[in-house]
Structure formats: C-alpha cells, structure tokens
C-alpha cells in the first residue's frame, strides 16, 4: 500500500511541475503575442506600454493573446489545477477501499 502512496506522491509532484512550468510558459508566450508594433510587454503590470513614452499603456490586443490567455486559465485554478484536490482524494480513497477488499478476501 505504501508503494502505491509513493507512486501517487510522485505523480502529484510531476502533475504540479507540469502545471507550474506550463503556466509560466503560457504567460510569457501570451505576453510576447499581446503587443502591437511600437509597444513592449510589461510583465509586472500585465499590459503593453509604448517604447518611447512609458506612461502610454494599451490593453493587450490580438486573438493570439486572447487564445493563449484562455489556455492559461484552463490550466490554472479554473481548469485542470482546480481538479487536483478531487483527483488526490479519489485516488487515496480508491487505494484504501482496495486494501480493505483485498484484506477481506483472506482467510487467516
């Protein structure tokens, strides 16, 4: 049973790393697609600003930014990562139920 829990732990860690790295990559990719010509991405403020006049900001534009930002939301808490607690609870519950069923079938 503890071997199964170890495997589940490694799976959860791998799952968290994939979500974390994927979120960072998608956020930076969205930033690179957000700005039009003459503007540059400001990751702190999450918007585009004019290269020559830094007080001139603009909203993020383009369908590329919109689509990548949507994918980022689906990977984050409103999507795949939001299901993580339910997946963990289900997996652990199934392991305990399996252990009880296996033990119930033995005659000692």
C-alpha positions, 0 to 999 in steps of 0.5 A: 500500500505504501508503494502505491502512496509513493507512486501517487506522491510522485505523480502529484509532484510531476502533475504540479511541475507540469502545471507550474512550468506550463503556466509560466510558459503560457504567460510569457508566450501570451505576453510576447503575442499581446503587443502591437508594433511600437509597444513592449510587454510589461510583465509586472503590470500585465499590459503593453506600454509604448517604447518611447513614452512609458506612461502610454499603456494599451490593453493587450490586443490580438486573438493570439493573446486572447487564445493563449490567455484562455489556455492559461486559465484552463490550466490554472485554478479554473481548469485542470489545477482546480481538479487536483484536490478531487483527483488526490482524494479519489485516488487515496480513497480508491487505494484504501477501499482496495486494501480493505477488499483485498484484506477481506478476501483472506482467510487467516 
